[in-house]
Amino acid sequence: MKLGLKAMALAALLSTGLVLSPAGVAQQQQPAVPDAPTPHPPSLLNGTDTTITPGKGSPGVGDTSDATAAATSGVSSSDVPATATQPPSSQKDTFQTTPPDIPAPGEGYQATVNFVVNVNFVEVPVTVKDSKGKLVPGLTYRDFQVYENNIREPLRLFTVDPFPLSIAFVIDQSLTSDVMAKVNQSLGAIQGALTPYDELALFTYNNGAEERTGFTGAQSPRVPAVLALAKATGSEMLIPVNSGPLAGCGVYVNGWCADPNVQPGRSSGSGNGVITIPKEIHTLNDAILAAAKELSTRPKGRRRIIYVVSDGKEYGSKATYREVIRYLQTNKIAVYATVVGDSARWGQGYLSRFHIPFSMYDNILTKYTAETGGEMDAETSANGIERSYAKIAEEARTQYTLGYLSHQPLIDGRFRKIDVRVDRPNLEVIAKRGYYPSAQDMQ
């Protein structure tokens, strides 16, 4: 009877749902777990208005990364700090929409050789210096702006890799004997400024240019022997006297004393009886042109450089300055120079840049270096000349190489002006002022 009553009571409890299962009993006995606190964004850094994500920086206008992260993390959009307002588009350079080809370190040389295009590809080596004349490293393609004929060109190639050098040295043998002795003493330092990847040729000039050797390895054992051939005694600077008791040997022609009795008008009695002083001959234009012709045969991907050691005087050349500079700008050749003698002296060297019409050029190297993107160093001592070899070789080797595709017709034969600018203050930008297109630029 008692068992029947217990069964009836259990059935009544099950019908009302008051009996819990074992799992339900365990769940009812556990204490309730409180909700986790709502996450908050990290506090901002001092002096900033936006959050900074490691590896990404501060978000710009229209960046939805913060809103997306808030949605996935459960944070309301009102808790996400507002992004800072970007400067107007007029202050931000948006011309270069896509980055140029930036080769990996050590592959810049191959990039310039293998760059295949169907229009003119222009390669512009650029040297950047600060106010103290030191090289400025660490610039990127965003810091440069290149204009051709006043129209900005987007960069297609940017590299900072060093390039092998093809240098044609031009030694002036018409210097005075004291200056020539310093040049002779410094010639041994030329090989030390170059690497095994470089090559050099040697030219000398006095009354006409002479090729001492074609291009050979810079560390070749025959280079010292060839440099010894470039040494000369120089010339004696005497004061020419046209008349008077000291006029017997005041004028020299080809190293010999000029006889006044055989001068025009002296023996025949006609004329005014004044000896015509022969003009000095410095065929610098012819020497640079001869070196440029040899350089134009060098393969692509090498820096083509003419290095002149001279006082810069020019008179008596068959080639004109305009003809030589056009050849240099057509064949991508830069002229570097170490100026010695009178042109290297302070004050006098500056005045020698100005040319009096119908007279000898006192220093024409300033025009050559400026037009071709080279450098000129003035030295008066043998040690200074030796240091200039290493200095200029370093500047020629460590340059920024910019490349772009010209918007001009393929070949029109017209000069194209180049203007390279760097978007940083107090910097000097050294690059060629322009070029003439040629069939070699088409690839």
DRENDO-1510 file (C-alpha; in Angstrom, 1 decimal, always signed):
<recs>
REC; n; res; u; v; w
REC; 1; MET; +0.0; +0.0; +0.0 .
REC; 2; LYS; +2.9; +2.4; +0.8 .
REC; 3; LEU; +4.7; +1.6; -2.4 .
REC; 4; GLY; +1.6; +2.5; -4.4 .
REC; 5; LEU; +1.4; +5.9; -2.7 .
REC; 6; LYS; +5.0; +6.6; -3.5 .
REC; 7; ALA; +4.6; +5.7; -7.1 .
REC; 8; MET; +1.5; +8.0; -7.4 .
REC; 9; ALA; +3.4; +10.9; -5.8 .
REC; 10; LEU; +6.4; +10.5; -8.2 .
REC; 11; ALA; +4.1; +10.4; -11.2 .
REC; 12; ALA; +2.5; +13.7; -10.0 .
REC; 13; LEU; +5.9; +15.4; -9.6 .
REC; 14; LEU; +6.9; +14.3; -13.1 .
REC; 15; SER; +3.7; +15.6; -14.6 .
REC; 16; THR; +4.2; +19.0; -13.0 .
REC; 17; GLY; +8.0; +19.2; -14.1 .
REC; 18; LEU; +9.3; +19.8; -10.5 .
REC; 19; VAL; +11.8; +16.9; -10.7 .
REC; 20; LEU; +15.2; +17.9; -12.3 .
REC; 21; SER; +17.6; +15.6; -14.1 .
REC; 22; PRO; +21.1; +15.0; -12.7 .
REC; 23; ALA; +22.6; +17.5; -15.2 .
REC; 24; GLY; +20.0; +20.1; -14.3 .
REC; 25; VAL; +20.7; +19.6; -10.6 .
REC; 26; ALA; +24.4; +20.1; -11.1 .
REC; 27; GLN; +23.8; +23.3; -13.2 .
REC; 28; GLN; +21.5; +24.7; -10.5 .
REC; 29; GLN; +24.1; +24.1; -7.8 .
REC; 30; GLN; +26.9; +26.1; -9.7 .
REC; 31; PRO; +27.2; +29.8; -9.0 .
REC; 32; ALA; +26.4; +32.2; -11.9 .
REC; 33; VAL; +29.5; +33.5; -13.8 .
REC; 34; PRO; +29.4; +37.3; -14.3 .
REC; 35; ASP; +29.9; +38.8; -17.8 .
REC; 36; ALA; +33.4; +39.8; -18.9 .
REC; 37; PRO; +34.1; +43.5; -19.0 .
REC; 38; THR; +33.7; +45.3; -22.3 .
REC; 39; PRO; +37.1; +45.8; -24.0 .
REC; 40; HIS; +38.2; +49.4; -24.5 .
REC; 41; PRO; +40.7; +50.7; -27.1 .
REC; 42; PRO; +44.2; +51.5; -25.9 .
REC; 43; SER; +44.9; +55.1; -24.8 .
REC; 44; LEU; +46.4; +57.4; -27.3 .
REC; 45; LEU; +50.0; +58.5; -27.3 .
REC; 46; ASN; +50.9; +62.0; -26.2 .
REC; 47; GLY; +50.7; +64.4; -29.1 .
REC; 48; THR; +48.7; +62.1; -31.4 .
REC; 49; ASP; +45.1; +62.1; -32.4 .
REC; 50; THR; +44.8; +58.6; -33.8 .
REC; 51; THR; +45.7; +55.1; -32.8 .
REC; 52; ILE; +49.0; +53.7; -34.2 .
REC; 53; THR; +49.1; +50.1; -35.3 .
REC; 54; PRO; +52.5; +48.4; -35.2 .
REC; 55; GLY; +53.7; +47.9; -38.8 .
REC; 56; LYS; +50.9; +50.0; -40.3 .
REC; 57; GLY; +51.2; +53.4; -38.6 .
REC; 58; SER; +48.4; +55.8; -38.1 .
REC; 59; PRO; +45.3; +55.2; -40.3 .
REC; 60; GLY; +44.4; +57.8; -42.9 .
REC; 61; VAL; +41.1; +59.2; -44.1 .
REC; 62; GLY; +38.7; +56.6; -45.2 .
REC; 63; ASP; +40.5; +53.8; -43.5 .
REC; 64; THR; +37.9; +51.3; -42.3 .
REC; 65; SER; +40.4; +49.0; -40.5 .
REC; 66; ASP; +39.4; +50.4; -37.1 .
REC; 67; ALA; +35.7; +50.1; -37.7 .
REC; 68; THR; +36.1; +46.5; -38.9 .
REC; 69; ALA; +38.2; +45.6; -35.9 .
REC; 70; ALA; +35.6; +47.2; -33.6 .
REC; 71; ALA; +32.8; +45.2; -35.2 .
REC; 72; THR; +34.7; +41.9; -34.8 .
REC; 73; SER; +35.7; +42.6; -31.2 .
REC; 74; GLY; +32.3; +43.8; -30.0 .
REC; 75; VAL; +33.2; +47.4; -29.5 .
REC; 76; SER; +30.8; +50.0; -30.6 .
REC; 77; SER; +31.8; +52.4; -33.3 .
REC; 78; SER; +31.4; +55.3; -30.9 .
REC; 79; ASP; +34.2; +53.8; -28.7 .
REC; 80; VAL; +36.7; +53.9; -31.6 .
REC; 81; PRO; +38.6; +57.2; -31.7 .
REC; 82; ALA; +38.1; +59.3; -34.8 .
REC; 83; THR; +41.0; +59.4; -37.3 .
REC; 84; ALA; +43.0; +62.6; -37.7 .
REC; 85; THR; +42.3; +64.8; -40.6 .
REC; 86; GLN; +44.9; +64.5; -43.4 .
REC; 87; PRO; +46.4; +67.6; -45.0 .
REC; 88; PRO; +44.9; +68.9; -48.1 .
REC; 89; SER; +45.7; +67.1; -51.4 .
REC; 90; SER; +47.7; +70.2; -52.5 .
REC; 91; GLN; +50.3; +69.5; -49.8 .
REC; 92; LYS; +50.6; +65.8; -50.6 .
REC; 93; ASP; +52.5; +64.6; -53.6 .
REC; 94; THR; +50.1; +62.2; -55.4 .
REC; 95; PHE; +51.8; +62.2; -58.8 .
REC; 96; GLN; +53.6; +58.9; -58.4 .
REC; 97; THR; +50.6; +56.6; -58.1 .
REC; 98; THR; +52.6; +53.4; -58.5 .
REC; 99; PRO; +56.2; +52.8; -57.2 .
REC; 100; PRO; +59.0; +52.4; -59.7 .
REC; 101; ASP; +60.9; +49.2; -60.2 .
REC; 102; ILE; +63.2; +48.9; -57.2 .
REC; 103; PRO; +65.7; +46.1; -57.8 .
REC; 104; ALA; +67.0; +44.1; -54.9 .
REC; 105; PRO; +70.4; +45.1; -53.5 .
REC; 106; GLY; +73.1; +44.2; -56.0 .
REC; 107; GLU; +70.7; +43.9; -58.9 .
REC; 108; GLY; +70.6; +47.5; -60.0 .
REC; 109; TYR; +73.1; +47.0; -62.7 .
REC; 110; GLN; +71.2; +44.1; -64.3 .
REC; 111; ALA; +67.9; +46.2; -64.1 .
REC; 112; THR; +69.3; +48.9; -66.2 .
REC; 113; VAL; +70.7; +46.5; -68.8 .
REC; 114; ASN; +67.5; +44.4; -69.0 .
REC; 115; PHE; +65.0; +47.2; -69.0 .
REC; 116; VAL; +63.0; +46.6; -72.2 .
REC; 117; VAL; +60.8; +49.3; -73.5 .
REC; 118; ASN; +59.5; +50.5; -76.9 .
REC; 119; VAL; +60.2; +54.2; -76.2 .
REC; 120; ASN; +63.1; +56.2; -75.1 .
REC; 121; PHE; +64.3; +55.1; -71.6 .
REC; 122; VAL; +66.3; +57.8; -70.0 .
REC; 123; GLU; +68.8; +57.0; -67.2 .
REC; 124; VAL; +69.8; +59.9; -64.9 .
REC; 125; PRO; +72.6; +59.4; -62.4 .
REC; 126; VAL; +72.1; +61.9; -59.5 .
REC; 127; THR; +74.5; +63.0; -56.7 .
REC; 128; VAL; +73.0; +64.7; -53.7 .
REC; 129; LYS; +75.1; +66.7; -51.2 .
REC; 130; ASP; +74.3; +68.7; -48.1 .
REC; 131; SER; +75.4; +72.2; -47.3 .
REC; 132; LYS; +78.8; +70.9; -46.2 .
REC; 133; GLY; +79.5; +69.1; -49.4 .
REC; 134; LYS; +79.0; +65.6; -48.0 .
REC; 135; LEU; +77.0; +62.9; -49.8 .
REC; 136; VAL; +73.4; +62.4; -48.6 .
REC; 137; PRO; +72.3; +58.7; -48.3 .
REC; 138; GLY; +69.0; +57.3; -47.4 .
REC; 139; LEU; +66.7; +59.0; -49.9 .
REC; 140; THR; +63.9; +57.1; -51.6 .
REC; 141; TYR; +62.1; +57.6; -54.9 .
REC; 142; ARG; +59.5; +59.7; -53.1 .
REC; 143; ASP; +62.1; +62.4; -52.5 .
REC; 144; PHE; +62.9; +62.9; -56.2 .
REC; 145; GLN; +61.0; +64.7; -58.9 .
REC; 146; VAL; +62.2; +64.6; -62.5 .
REC; 147; TYR; +61.1; +67.0; -65.2 .
REC; 148; GLU; +61.8; +66.8; -68.9 .
REC; 149; ASN; +61.1; +70.0; -70.9 .
REC; 150; ASN; +59.2; +71.3; -67.8 .
REC; 151; ILE; +56.9; +68.2; -67.7 .
REC; 152; ARG; +57.1; +65.9; -64.8 .
REC; 153; GLU; +57.9; +62.3; -65.6 .
REC; 154; PRO; +56.9; +59.3; -63.4 .
REC; 155; LEU; +59.9; +57.2; -62.3 .
REC; 156; ARG; +60.1; +53.7; -63.8 .
REC; 157; LEU; +63.4; +52.7; -62.1 .
REC; 158; PHE; +65.1; +53.6; -58.9 .
REC; 159; THR; +68.3; +52.1; -57.5 .
REC; 160; VAL; +71.1; +53.0; -55.2 .
REC; 161; ASP; +73.5; +50.2; -56.2 .
REC; 162; PRO; +77.0; +51.1; -57.2 .
REC; 163; PHE; +77.9; +50.7; -60.9 .
REC; 164; PRO; +81.2; +49.7; -62.4 .
REC; 165; LEU; +83.1; +52.6; -63.9 .
REC; 166; SER; +84.6; +53.0; -67.3 .
REC; 167; ILE; +86.9; +56.0; -66.9 .
REC; 168; ALA; +89.0; +57.7; -69.6 .
REC; 169; PHE; +91.7; +59.7; -67.9 .
REC; 170; VAL; +92.9; +62.8; -69.8 .
REC; 171; ILE; +96.2; +64.3; -68.6 .
REC; 172; ASP; +97.3; +67.8; -69.6 .
REC; 173; GLN; +101.0; +67.8; -70.5 .
REC; 174; SER; +101.0; +71.6; -71.3 .
REC; 175; LEU; +101.2; +72.5; -67.7 .
REC; 176; THR; +104.0; +74.4; -66.2 .
REC; 177; SER; +107.0; +72.4; -65.0 .
REC; 178; ASP; +106.2; +72.9; -61.3 .
REC; 179; VAL; +102.5; +71.9; -61.6 .
REC; 180; MET; +103.4; +69.0; -63.9 .
REC; 181; ALA; +105.8; +67.7; -61.3 .
REC; 182; LYS; +102.9; +67.5; -58.8 .
REC; 183; VAL; +100.7; +65.7; -61.3 .
REC; 184; ASN; +103.4; +63.2; -62.1 .
REC; 185; GLN; +103.8; +62.5; -58.4 .
REC; 186; SER; +100.0; +61.9; -58.0 .
REC; 187; LEU; +99.5; +59.5; -60.9 .
REC; 188; GLY; +100.4; +56.5; -58.9 .
REC; 189; ALA; +97.2; +57.0; -56.7 .
REC; 190; ILE; +94.9; +56.6; -59.7 .
REC; 191; GLN; +94.9; +52.8; -59.5 .
REC; 192; GLY; +94.2; +52.8; -55.8 .
REC; 193; ALA; +91.0; +54.7; -56.3 .
REC; 194; LEU; +89.5; +52.1; -58.6 .
REC; 195; THR; +88.1; +48.5; -58.0 .
REC; 196; PRO; +88.7; +45.3; -60.0 .
REC; 197; TYR; +85.3; +45.8; -61.6 .
REC; 198; ASP; +86.4; +49.2; -63.2 .
REC; 199; GLU; +88.3; +49.8; -66.3 .
REC; 200; LEU; +90.3; +52.7; -67.6 .
REC; 201; ALA; +91.9; +54.3; -70.7 .
REC; 202; LEU; +94.5; +56.9; -70.8 .
REC; 203; PHE; +94.9; +60.0; -73.0 .
REC; 204; THR; +97.3; +62.9; -73.0 .
REC; 205; TYR; +97.4; +66.1; -74.9 .
REC; 206; ASN; +99.6; +69.1; -75.5 .
REC; 207; ASN; +99.4; +70.1; -79.1 .
REC; 208; GLY; +97.0; +67.4; -80.1 .
REC; 209; ALA; +95.5; +64.4; -78.3 .
REC; 210; GLU; +97.3; +61.0; -78.0 .
REC; 211; GLU; +95.8; +57.7; -76.8 .
REC; 212; ARG; +98.2; +55.9; -74.5 .
REC; 213; THR; +96.1; +52.8; -74.0 .
REC; 214; GLY; +92.6; +51.6; -74.7 .
REC; 215; PHE; +90.3; +50.3; -72.0 .
REC; 216; THR; +91.9; +47.8; -69.7 .
REC; 217; GLY; +91.3; +46.4; -66.2 .
REC; 218; ALA; +91.8; +49.0; -63.5 .
REC; 219; GLN; +93.9; +46.6; -61.5 .
REC; 220; SER; +95.8; +45.3; -64.4 .
REC; 221; PRO; +99.6; +45.2; -63.9 .
REC; 222; ARG; +100.1; +47.1; -67.1 .
REC; 223; VAL; +98.4; +50.2; -65.7 .
REC; 224; PRO; +101.4; +51.5; -63.8 .
REC; 225; ALA; +103.6; +51.2; -66.9 .
REC; 226; VAL; +101.0; +53.1; -68.9 .
REC; 227; LEU; +100.7; +55.9; -66.3 .
REC; 228; ALA; +104.5; +56.3; -66.5 .
REC; 229; LEU; +104.1; +57.3; -70.1 .
REC; 230; ALA; +101.7; +60.1; -69.1 .
REC; 231; LYS; +104.5; +61.9; -67.2 .
REC; 232; ALA; +106.1; +64.9; -68.8 .
REC; 233; THR; +108.4; +67.7; -68.0 .
REC; 234; GLY; +105.9; +70.4; -68.6 .
REC; 235; SER; +106.7; +73.9; -70.1 .
REC; 236; GLU; +108.6; +76.8; -68.8 .
REC; 237; MET; +106.6; +80.0; -68.4 .
REC; 238; LEU; +108.8; +82.8; -69.6 .
REC; 239; ILE; +107.9; +86.4; -70.0 .
REC; 240; PRO; +107.9; +87.2; -73.7 .
REC; 241; VAL; +109.7; +90.5; -74.6 .
REC; 242; ASN; +109.0; +92.0; -78.1 .
REC; 243; SER; +111.8; +94.6; -78.2 .
REC; 244; GLY; +114.8; +95.9; -76.3 .
REC; 245; PRO; +118.1; +94.4; -75.3 .
REC; 246; LEU; +116.3; +91.4; -73.7 .
REC; 247; ALA; +114.4; +90.5; -76.8 .
REC; 248; GLY; +117.0; +88.1; -78.2 .
REC; 249; CYS; +115.4; +85.0; -76.7 .
REC; 250; GLY; +112.2; +86.1; -75.2 .
REC; 251; VAL; +110.0; +84.0; -77.5 .
REC; 252; TYR; +110.1; +80.2; -77.8 .
REC; 253; VAL; +108.6; +78.1; -80.6 .
REC; 254; ASN; +108.4; +74.4; -80.0 .
REC; 255; GLY; +111.0; +74.7; -77.3 .
REC; 256; TRP; +113.5; +76.6; -79.4 .
REC; 257; CYS; +114.5; +80.2; -79.2 .
REC; 258; ALA; +112.8; +82.2; -82.0 .
REC; 259; ASP; +115.3; +84.2; -84.1 .
REC; 260; PRO; +114.0; +87.7; -84.4 .
REC; 261; ASN; +115.9; +88.1; -87.7 .
REC; 262; VAL; +113.7; +85.6; -89.5 .
REC; 263; GLN; +110.4; +87.0; -88.2 .
REC; 264; PRO; +108.1; +88.6; -90.7 .
REC; 265; GLY; +109.2; +92.1; -91.4 .
REC; 266; ARG; +112.5; +92.0; -89.6 .
REC; 267; SER; +115.0; +91.0; -92.3 .
REC; 268; SER; +113.1; +92.7; -95.2 .
REC; 269; GLY; +112.7; +96.0; -93.3 .
REC; 270; SER; +108.9; +96.0; -93.8 .
REC; 271; GLY; +106.4; +96.2; -91.0 .
REC; 272; ASN; +106.8; +97.7; -87.6 .
REC; 273; GLY; +109.7; +95.4; -86.5 .
REC; 274; VAL; +107.7; +93.8; -83.6 .
REC; 275; ILE; +107.9; +90.1; -83.2 .
REC; 276; THR; +104.6; +88.3; -83.2 .
REC; 277; ILE; +104.3; +86.3; -80.0 .
REC; 278; PRO; +103.0; +82.8; -80.7 .
REC; 279; LYS; +99.8; +81.8; -78.9 .
REC; 280; GLU; +99.7; +79.0; -76.4 .
REC; 281; ILE; +98.2; +75.7; -77.7 .
REC; 282; HIS; +95.9; +73.7; -75.4 .
REC; 283; THR; +93.8; +71.2; -77.3 .
REC; 284; LEU; +91.5; +70.2; -74.5 .
REC; 285; ASN; +88.4; +69.9; -76.7 .
REC; 286; ASP; +90.2; +67.5; -79.0 .
REC; 287; ALA; +91.4; +65.4; -76.1 .
REC; 288; ILE; +87.9; +65.1; -74.5 .
REC; 289; LEU; +86.4; +64.2; -77.9 .
REC; 290; ALA; +89.0; +61.5; -78.4 .
REC; 291; ALA; +88.2; +60.0; -75.0 .
REC; 292; ALA; +84.5; +60.3; -75.6 .
REC; 293; LYS; +84.7; +58.3; -78.9 .
REC; 294; GLU; +86.5; +55.5; -77.0 .
REC; 295; LEU; +83.9; +55.6; -74.2 .
REC; 296; SER; +80.9; +55.4; -76.6 .
REC; 297; THR; +81.9; +51.8; -77.4 .
REC; 298; ARG; +81.6; +50.6; -73.7 .
REC; 299; PRO; +78.6; +48.3; -72.9 .
REC; 300; LYS; +75.4; +49.5; -71.3 .
REC; 301; GLY; +75.1; +49.4; -67.5 .
REC; 302; ARG; +78.5; +51.0; -66.9 .
REC; 303; ARG; +79.2; +54.6; -65.8 .
REC; 304; ARG; +80.9; +56.4; -68.7 .
REC; 305; ILE; +83.2; +59.0; -67.2 .
REC; 306; ILE; +86.0; +61.3; -68.5 .
REC; 307; TYR; +88.4; +62.4; -65.8 .
REC; 308; VAL; +90.5; +65.4; -66.8 .
REC; 309; VAL; +93.5; +66.6; -64.9 .
REC; 310; SER; +94.3; +70.0; -66.3 .
REC; 311; ASP; +94.2; +73.8; -65.7 .
REC; 312; GLY; +91.2; +74.0; -68.0 .
REC; 313; LYS; +92.8; +76.2; -70.7 .
REC; 314; GLU; +91.5; +75.6; -74.2 .
REC; 315; TYR; +92.9; +77.0; -77.5 .
REC; 316; GLY; +93.8; +75.6; -80.9 .
REC; 317; SER; +91.4; +72.6; -80.9 .
REC; 318; LYS; +89.8; +71.5; -84.2 .
REC; 319; ALA; +86.6; +70.5; -82.4 .
REC; 320; THR; +84.4; +73.2; -80.9 .
REC; 321; TYR; +82.9; +73.1; -77.5 .
REC; 322; ARG; +79.4; +72.8; -78.9 .
REC; 323; GLU; +80.3; +69.8; -81.0 .
REC; 324; VAL; +82.0; +68.0; -78.1 .
REC; 325; ILE; +79.3; +68.7; -75.5 .
REC; 326; ARG; +76.6; +67.4; -77.9 .
REC; 327; TYR; +78.6; +64.2; -78.4 .
REC; 328; LEU; +78.9; +63.8; -74.6 .
REC; 329; GLN; +75.2; +64.4; -74.0 .
REC; 330; THR; +74.2; +61.9; -76.7 .
REC; 331; ASN; +76.4; +59.1; -75.4 .
REC; 332; LYS; +75.6; +59.5; -71.7 .
REC; 333; ILE; +79.1; +60.6; -70.7 .
REC; 334; ALA; +79.9; +62.7; -67.6 .
REC; 335; VAL; +83.0; +64.8; -67.3 .
REC; 336; TYR; +84.8; +65.0; -63.9 .
REC; 337; ALA; +87.9; +67.1; -63.4 .
REC; 338; THR; +90.7; +67.9; -61.0 .
REC; 339; VAL; +91.8; +71.5; -61.7 .
REC; 340; VAL; +95.4; +72.4; -61.0 .
REC; 341; GLY; +97.7; +75.4; -61.7 .
REC; 342; ASP; +96.4; +78.9; -61.8 .
REC; 343; SER; +92.8; +77.9; -62.1 .
REC; 344; ALA; +93.0; +76.1; -58.7 .
REC; 345; ARG; +93.9; +79.2; -56.8 .
REC; 346; TRP; +91.3; +81.0; -54.8 .
REC; 347; GLY; +89.9; +84.0; -56.5 .
REC; 348; GLN; +91.9; +83.5; -59.7 .
REC; 349; GLY; +90.2; +80.2; -60.3 .
REC; 350; TYR; +86.8; +81.9; -60.0 .
REC; 351; LEU; +87.7; +84.7; -62.4 .
REC; 352; SER; +89.0; +82.1; -64.9 .
REC; 353; ARG; +85.4; +80.9; -65.5 .
REC; 354; PHE; +84.6; +84.1; -67.4 .
REC; 355; HIS; +85.7; +84.1; -71.0 .
REC; 356; ILE; +86.7; +87.1; -73.0 .
REC; 357; PRO; +85.6; +86.8; -76.6 .
REC; 358; PHE; +88.2; +86.0; -79.2 .
REC; 359; SER; +90.7; +84.9; -76.6 .
REC; 360; MET; +91.8; +81.7; -74.9 .
REC; 361; TYR; +89.5; +79.9; -72.5 .
REC; 362; ASP; +91.2; +80.1; -69.1 .
REC; 363; ASN; +89.0; +77.3; -67.6 .
REC; 364; ILE; +86.4; +75.6; -69.8 .
REC; 365; LEU; +86.1; +72.6; -67.5 .
REC; 366; THR; +83.5; +74.3; -65.4 .
REC; 367; LYS; +81.1; +74.3; -68.4 .
REC; 368; TYR; +81.8; +70.6; -69.2 .
REC; 369; THR; +81.2; +69.4; -65.7 .
REC; 370; ALA; +78.0; +71.5; -65.2 .
REC; 371; GLU; +76.4; +70.3; -68.5 .
REC; 372; THR; +77.1; +66.6; -68.1 .
REC; 373; GLY; +76.4; +66.2; -64.3 .
REC; 374; GLY; +80.0; +65.8; -63.3 .
REC; 375; GLU; +82.1; +67.3; -60.5 .
REC; 376; MET; +85.2; +69.5; -60.4 .
REC; 377; ASP; +87.7; +69.7; -57.6 .
REC; 378; ALA; +90.5; +72.3; -57.4 .
REC; 379; GLU; +93.8; +71.2; -55.8 .
REC; 380; THR; +97.1; +72.9; -55.6 .
REC; 381; SER; +99.2; +70.2; -53.9 .
REC; 382; ALA; +100.2; +66.7; -54.8 .
REC; 383; ASN; +98.5; +65.2; -51.8 .
REC; 384; GLY; +95.3; +67.1; -52.7 .
REC; 385; ILE; +95.4; +65.8; -56.2 .
REC; 386; GLU; +95.7; +62.2; -54.9 .
REC; 387; ARG; +92.8; +62.6; -52.6 .
REC; 388; SER; +90.7; +64.1; -55.4 .
REC; 389; TYR; +91.0; +60.8; -57.3 .
REC; 390; ALA; +89.4; +58.8; -54.5 .
REC; 391; LYS; +86.8; +61.5; -53.7 .
REC; 392; ILE; +85.5; +61.8; -57.3 .
REC; 393; ALA; +85.6; +58.1; -57.9 .
REC; 394; GLU; +83.4; +57.6; -54.8 .
REC; 395; GLU; +81.0; +60.3; -55.9 .
REC; 396; ALA; +80.7; +58.7; -59.4 .
REC; 397; ARG; +80.2; +55.3; -58.0 .
REC; 398; THR; +77.6; +56.0; -55.3 .
REC; 399; GLN; +74.9; +57.8; -57.1 .
REC; 400; TYR; +71.1; +57.5; -57.2 .
REC; 401; THR; +70.1; +56.1; -60.5 .
REC; 402; LEU; +66.7; +57.3; -61.7 .
REC; 403; GLY; +65.0; +56.0; -64.9 .
REC; 404; TYR; +61.9; +57.2; -66.7 .
REC; 405; LEU; +60.2; +56.9; -70.1 .
REC; 406; SER; +60.3; +60.1; -72.2 .
REC; 407; HIS; +57.0; +61.5; -73.4 .
REC; 408; GLN; +58.8; +63.0; -76.5 .
REC; 409; PRO; +58.9; +61.3; -79.9 .
REC; 410; LEU; +61.3; +58.4; -80.2 .
REC; 411; ILE; +64.0; +60.2; -82.2 .
REC; 412; ASP; +63.7; +63.9; -83.1 .
REC; 413; GLY; +67.3; +65.0; -82.7 .
REC; 414; ARG; +66.3; +67.9; -80.4 .
REC; 415; PHE; +67.9; +68.7; -77.0 .
REC; 416; ARG; +65.7; +67.7; -74.1 .
REC; 417; LYS; +66.2; +69.5; -70.8 .
REC; 418; ILE; +66.3; +67.6; -67.6 .
REC; 419; ASP; +65.5; +69.1; -64.1 .
REC; 420; VAL; +66.0; +66.9; -61.1 .
REC; 421; ARG; +64.6; +68.1; -57.7 .
REC; 422; VAL; +64.7; +66.8; -54.2 .
REC; 423; ASP; +61.9; +67.6; -51.8 .
REC; 424; ARG; +64.2; +68.4; -48.9 .
REC; 425; PRO; +65.7; +71.8; -47.9 .
REC; 426; ASN; +69.4; +72.8; -48.1 .
REC; 427; LEU; +70.5; +70.0; -50.5 .
REC; 428; GLU; +72.5; +70.3; -53.7 .
REC; 429; VAL; +71.4; +68.1; -56.6 .
REC; 430; ILE; +74.0; +67.4; -59.3 .
REC; 431; ALA; +72.7; +65.8; -62.5 .
REC; 432; LYS; +73.1; +66.3; -66.2 .
REC; 433; ARG; +71.2; +69.2; -67.6 .
REC; 434; GLY; +69.8; +67.3; -70.6 .
REC; 435; TYR; +70.5; +64.9; -73.4 .
REC; 436; TYR; +70.1; +64.3; -77.2 .
REC; 437; PRO; +68.2; +61.2; -78.1 .
REC; 438; SER; +69.8; +58.5; -80.1 .
REC; 439; ALA; +69.0; +55.1; -81.5 .
REC; 440; GLN; +70.8; +53.5; -78.6 .
REC; 441; ASP; +68.1; +54.6; -76.3 .
REC; 442; MET; +65.5; +52.5; -78.0 .
REC; 443; GLN; +65.4; +48.9; -76.7 .
</recs>
